[in-house]
Amino acid sequence: SETCCMSEVNSPPAAENARFPSPRIVTILAWATGAYFLLRLLYFVVAIHHSVPPDEITHMHRVDFFSQFFFLPHGMPGDGNSHLWTMRYHPPLYYLLAGKFLWLNVFGMTDLLFARLLSVVLSCGTIAFGWRFIREMSKDAWVQLLFLVMLTNTMMFSVLSAVVNYDALVNLLAAASIYYFTCYVKRQEPRALVLLLVTMLLATLTKTSTLPFCFAVTVALLIHERRRLVPGVIAVLRWTRSPGIQPKALSVVVLLLLGWNTV
């Protein structure tokens, strides 16, 4: 009985063991914040006039042009409509993706509004990667929720997320790159390093201004991994030869993106 009494004295009160907010409440608040962000973007899609966002009409012309072709446009700049884009100054990934997205417009919406919906989808992906990133960086529920609230209430980000522009895709790929960089640094996962390479190669095919970002991430990775660079490369090569479709598929994707970036 004495042992039983001692254990009751040493055991912390139930109130001290309770966590607030609980994981369930955090999940509910996170989904509520995401839903609010989505609804606000849908309102912006309809409410923002096409003359307000900078260069939206130019981006829309390029999207319309790309929608006329199965893959990349034929011809060279200067032979008619092909002057709307150049591989060198305007990497084609966003316009290629948005052009194919217009093929799904069977709802009677204008192409401009429908193309804006792609930005909404891409920006929701950015929020998802941002949420995964902050959960890697901090286990404090309040820090996680505050980060999510700040991200979803950044006005410039919200406006760009509801209009036609390649920045929505750039933001998504940048957020994914930072997340996979964090995963690799923390856990040395070869898959995370390969996905980091994929997202950075996709970013450079979306906007040329991502080159400094990719360079900075690469330098930071090399500095952090300088003492285990060779073992890390060997681990990645071994992972690409491991059983399963994913390692081989990602290896092919990396080779294709490297080739496309050299065009």
C-alpha positions as CSV (number, residue, x, y, z in Angstrom):
1,S,0.0,0.0,0.0
2,E,2.9,2.3,0.8
3,T,4.3,1.7,-2.7
4,C,1.0,2.5,-4.2
5,C,0.7,5.7,-2.3
6,M,4.2,6.7,-3.4
7,S,3.4,6.1,-7.0
8,E,0.3,8.3,-6.7
9,V,2.3,11.1,-5.2
10,N,5.0,10.9,-7.9
11,S,2.6,10.6,-10.8
12,P,1.9,14.0,-12.4
13,P,-1.7,15.3,-12.3
14,A,-3.9,14.5,-15.3
15,A,-4.2,18.2,-16.1
16,E,-0.4,18.5,-16.5
17,N,-0.4,15.5,-18.9
18,A,-3.1,17.0,-21.1
19,R,-1.8,18.8,-24.2
20,F,-3.5,21.9,-25.5
21,P,-4.1,22.1,-28.3
22,S,-4.3,18.4,-28.8
23,P,-3.2,16.8,-32.1
24,R,-6.8,16.5,-33.2
25,I,-7.6,20.2,-32.5
26,V,-4.4,21.2,-34.4
27,T,-5.5,19.1,-37.4
28,I,-9.0,20.7,-37.3
29,L,-7.6,24.2,-37.1
30,A,-5.1,23.5,-39.9
31,W,-7.9,22.2,-42.2
32,A,-10.1,25.2,-41.2
33,T,-7.3,27.6,-42.1
34,G,-6.7,25.9,-45.4
35,A,-10.4,26.0,-46.2
36,Y,-10.6,29.7,-45.4
37,F,-7.6,30.2,-47.7
38,L,-9.2,28.3,-50.5
39,L,-12.6,30.1,-50.2
40,R,-10.8,33.5,-50.3
41,L,-8.9,32.5,-53.4
42,L,-12.1,31.4,-55.1
43,Y,-13.5,34.8,-54.3
44,F,-10.4,36.6,-55.7
45,V,-10.7,34.5,-58.9
46,V,-14.1,36.0,-59.6
47,A,-13.7,39.4,-58.1
48,I,-10.3,40.6,-59.4
49,H,-10.5,42.4,-62.7
50,H,-8.2,41.2,-65.4
51,S,-6.6,44.6,-65.7
52,V,-5.4,44.6,-62.0
53,P,-2.7,41.8,-61.9
54,P,0.5,42.8,-63.7
55,D,1.1,41.0,-67.0
56,E,-1.8,38.6,-66.6
57,I,-3.0,39.3,-70.1
58,T,0.5,38.5,-71.5
59,H,0.6,35.3,-69.5
60,M,-2.9,34.4,-70.7
61,H,-1.9,34.9,-74.4
62,R,1.0,32.5,-73.9
63,V,-1.2,30.0,-72.2
64,D,-3.8,30.2,-75.1
65,F,-0.9,29.7,-77.6
66,F,0.4,26.6,-75.8
67,S,-3.0,25.1,-75.6
68,Q,-3.1,24.8,-79.4
69,F,-0.3,22.2,-79.4
70,F,0.1,18.8,-77.9
71,F,3.5,19.6,-76.5
72,L,5.8,22.5,-77.2
73,P,4.7,25.0,-79.9
74,H,6.1,24.5,-83.4
75,G,8.2,27.1,-85.3
76,M,10.6,29.7,-84.2
77,P,10.0,33.2,-82.6
78,G,9.0,35.6,-85.3
79,D,6.9,33.3,-87.5
80,G,3.5,34.5,-86.4
81,N,2.1,33.8,-83.0
82,S,5.3,32.0,-81.8
83,H,6.8,35.4,-80.9
84,L,4.7,35.1,-77.7
85,W,7.3,32.9,-76.1
86,T,10.9,32.0,-76.2
87,M,12.6,29.1,-74.4
88,R,15.5,31.2,-73.4
89,Y,13.7,34.0,-71.7
90,H,10.4,32.4,-70.8
91,P,10.9,28.7,-69.7
92,P,7.8,26.8,-70.9
93,L,6.8,24.6,-68.0
94,Y,4.0,26.7,-66.6
95,Y,2.6,27.6,-70.0
96,L,2.7,24.0,-71.1
97,L,0.9,22.9,-67.9
98,A,-1.6,25.7,-68.0
99,G,-2.3,25.2,-71.8
100,K,-3.1,21.5,-71.2
101,F,-5.2,22.5,-68.2
102,L,-7.4,24.6,-70.5
103,W,-8.3,21.4,-72.3
104,L,-10.3,20.4,-69.2
105,N,-12.5,23.5,-69.5
106,V,-15.8,21.9,-70.4
107,F,-17.9,23.9,-67.9
108,G,-18.6,27.0,-70.0
109,M,-16.2,29.2,-68.0
110,T,-14.0,31.8,-69.7
111,D,-10.5,30.5,-70.3
112,L,-9.2,33.3,-68.0
113,L,-11.2,32.2,-65.0
114,F,-10.4,28.6,-65.6
115,A,-6.7,29.3,-65.9
116,R,-6.9,31.2,-62.6
117,L,-8.2,28.0,-61.0
118,L,-4.9,26.3,-61.8
119,S,-3.1,28.9,-59.8
120,V,-5.5,28.1,-56.9
121,V,-4.6,24.4,-57.1
122,L,-0.9,25.1,-57.2
123,S,-1.1,27.5,-54.3
124,C,-2.9,24.9,-52.2
125,G,0.0,22.6,-52.9
126,T,2.3,25.4,-51.6
127,I,0.3,25.6,-48.4
128,A,0.5,21.8,-48.0
129,F,4.3,21.8,-48.4
130,G,4.6,24.7,-46.1
131,W,2.6,22.8,-43.5
132,R,4.8,19.8,-43.9
133,F,7.9,21.9,-43.6
134,I,6.9,23.7,-40.4
135,R,6.0,20.3,-38.8
136,E,9.6,19.2,-39.6
137,M,11.1,22.3,-38.1
138,S,9.0,22.6,-34.9
139,K,6.9,20.3,-32.8
140,D,5.2,23.2,-31.0
141,A,1.6,23.3,-32.2
142,W,1.3,27.0,-31.7
143,V,4.3,27.7,-33.9
144,Q,2.9,25.4,-36.6
145,L,-0.5,27.1,-36.5
146,L,1.0,30.6,-36.4
147,F,3.2,29.8,-39.5
148,L,0.1,28.5,-41.3
149,V,-2.0,31.5,-40.5
150,M,0.8,33.9,-41.5
151,L,1.3,32.0,-44.8
152,T,-2.3,32.0,-45.8
153,N,-2.8,35.6,-44.9
154,T,0.1,37.1,-46.8
155,M,-1.8,39.4,-49.2
156,M,0.7,39.3,-52.1
157,F,0.8,35.5,-52.0
158,S,-3.0,35.4,-51.9
159,V,-3.4,37.7,-54.9
160,L,-0.8,35.9,-57.0
161,S,-2.5,32.6,-56.1
162,A,-5.7,33.7,-57.8
163,V,-4.5,35.1,-61.1
164,V,-2.8,33.7,-64.2
165,N,1.0,33.8,-63.7
166,Y,3.9,31.4,-63.4
167,D,4.7,32.5,-59.8
168,A,2.1,30.1,-58.4
169,L,4.1,27.2,-59.8
170,V,7.4,28.8,-58.8
171,N,6.1,29.1,-55.2
172,L,5.0,25.5,-55.1
173,L,8.3,24.2,-56.4
174,A,10.3,26.5,-54.0
175,A,8.3,25.3,-51.1
176,A,8.7,21.6,-52.1
177,S,12.5,22.2,-52.5
178,I,12.8,23.6,-49.1
179,Y,10.8,20.8,-47.6
180,Y,12.9,18.1,-49.3
181,F,16.1,19.9,-48.4
182,T,15.0,19.9,-44.8
183,C,14.1,16.2,-44.9
184,Y,17.5,15.2,-46.4
185,V,19.5,17.3,-43.9
186,K,17.6,15.9,-40.9
187,R,17.3,12.2,-41.9
188,Q,19.7,11.6,-44.8
189,E,17.0,10.1,-47.0
190,P,18.3,9.5,-50.5
191,R,14.7,9.8,-51.8
192,A,14.4,13.3,-50.4
193,L,17.7,14.3,-52.2
194,V,16.4,13.0,-55.5
195,L,13.1,14.8,-55.1
196,L,15.0,18.0,-54.2
197,L,16.9,17.7,-57.5
198,V,13.6,17.1,-59.3
199,T,11.8,20.1,-57.8
200,M,14.8,22.4,-58.5
201,L,15.1,21.3,-62.1
202,L,11.3,21.9,-62.6
203,A,11.7,25.3,-61.0
204,T,14.4,26.3,-63.5
205,L,12.0,25.2,-66.3
206,T,9.4,27.6,-64.9
207,K,11.2,30.9,-64.3
208,T,14.8,31.9,-64.9
209,S,14.9,33.9,-61.6
210,T,14.8,30.6,-59.7
211,L,18.4,30.0,-60.8
212,P,19.9,32.0,-57.8
213,F,17.5,30.1,-55.4
214,C,18.6,26.8,-56.7
215,F,22.3,27.8,-56.6
216,A,21.9,28.9,-52.9
217,V,20.2,25.6,-52.0
218,T,22.9,23.7,-53.7
219,V,25.7,25.6,-52.0
220,A,24.0,25.2,-48.6
221,L,23.6,21.5,-49.2
222,L,27.3,21.1,-50.2
223,I,28.5,23.0,-47.2
224,H,26.3,21.0,-44.8
225,E,27.3,17.7,-46.4
226,R,30.9,18.4,-47.0
227,R,32.1,15.7,-44.6
228,R,29.9,13.0,-45.9
229,L,29.5,14.0,-49.5
230,V,30.9,10.8,-51.0
231,P,28.9,8.5,-48.8
232,G,25.8,10.5,-49.5
233,V,26.3,10.1,-53.3
234,I,26.9,6.4,-52.9
235,A,23.8,6.1,-50.8
236,V,21.7,7.8,-53.5
237,L,23.2,5.7,-56.3
238,R,22.4,2.5,-54.3
239,W,18.8,3.8,-53.7
240,T,18.3,4.3,-57.4
241,R,19.1,0.6,-57.9
242,S,16.9,-0.6,-55.1
243,P,13.8,-2.7,-55.9
244,G,10.6,-0.9,-56.8
245,I,9.3,1.4,-59.5
246,Q,9.8,4.7,-57.7
247,P,13.6,4.8,-57.6
248,K,13.9,3.9,-61.3
249,A,11.1,6.3,-62.3
250,L,12.6,9.2,-60.4
251,S,16.0,8.5,-62.0
252,V,14.5,8.7,-65.5
253,V,12.7,11.9,-64.5
254,V,16.0,13.5,-63.3
255,L,17.8,12.5,-66.6
256,L,14.9,13.9,-68.7
257,L,14.8,17.2,-66.8
258,L,18.6,17.6,-67.0
259,G,18.3,17.1,-70.7
260,W,15.4,19.6,-71.0
261,N,17.3,22.2,-69.0
262,T,20.2,22.0,-71.4
263,V,18.0,22.8,-74.5
